[in-house]
């Protein structure tokens, strides 16, 4: 069987190359997200923007991300993961470059929407593609390592912001953000289409050609495919791409509810905390948050969080690792909001980054595993898209709370409560998926869940 040969490939150059190629896309995404956070204060001063206008520049990108995640996921189940991944990278790269030549506030909003659309579309599709290639025994580790490129992207954004913007202006940051357009050529050369997607579409010969190519890259001896693949070809040709209602069919809705709530809570907390973090803490008298060193500490703390999660997802499992990291994010949020000195502030802030970004790595691992191949990108895209609604609400809500003189301790109590609630949701409704092939996971969907696809 094609999938048996795929799952039994030795770990080597191909898997690591695919991790780097998809990871670079993740890095560029994070770099762009970080750059806009650093550019906004400079842009607001230069263009004399009101706080509401500045808020819309941030929010319009999140609206684009929500729509991009949903639409790209649906399209990827129809035309392929590789093609959609390439298109979205190109879209956000060109749009980022156009931000540098924006001639008005309105034109910048349009370009930021397109940037967000590309970013939102790329992330769930990249995670889906990587999950369909990583071997079952190491799939969780590979997806979390993929997510760790996000931390590297934030580091790149911080360096660009502090080293180049003061010298060359905010336009330089956007021009640098356009460089990933060149990366598309690397994608075309080194990223194969998902074998599972090809089989689901009946394109068996293409799938076999990719497996042979991977085996050559890993210096494995050539061997023929058995003729037993003919029935598989016939079965694959009967698979149709399901639509939105399949996510809510009997047996499927439990995992959809769990993922949507988890995504909403984690995105709500992340954007609510990190978009307002410097302003909130600076208002408490901690001037250190305005320095490069503070940003560096908070960002560097993300990396060991990813690596700890990458180890634990294949040891104690996805559900328990995600639940644990979300719960500890809540604990750290509470103590961070009640920090009384700089040492406590930095310590709890670093711990909060550690667990929060580690949880991000796990949820990107966990989400594609909850759906069968025919609707994997669809389900992942809708979960991520719904989560972006939380990213739109939280910054505005925090702004209202600050305007009404809510203390930082009260605001972070809210985030702590959200983390605890979604941790409980994952532990209560989630199902474990470690050390299983994607086909074994599909079998665990059961007859009721499989009927969701047939009845769509």
Secondary structure by P-SEA (a helix, b strand, c coil): caaaaaaaccccaaaaaaaaaaaaaaaaaaaaaaaaaaaaaaaaaaacccaaaaaaaaaaaaaaaaaaaaaaaaaaacccaaaaaaaaaaaaaaaaaaaaacccaaaaaaaaaaaaaaaaacaaaaaaaaaaccccccaaaaaaaaaaaaaaaaaaaaaaaacccccccaaaaaaaaaccccaaaaaaccccccaaaaaaacaaaaaaaaaaaaaaaaccbbbbbcccaaaaaaaaaacccccccccccccaaaaaaaaaaaaaaaaaaaaacccaaaaaaaaacccccccaaaaaaaaaaaaaaaaaaaaaaaaccaaaaaaaaaaaaaaaaaaaaacccaaaaaaaaaaaaaaaaaaaaaaaaaaaaacccccaaaaaaaaaaaaaaaaacaaaaaaaaaaacccaaaaaaaaaaaaaaaaaaaaacccccccccaaaaaaaccaaaaaaaaac
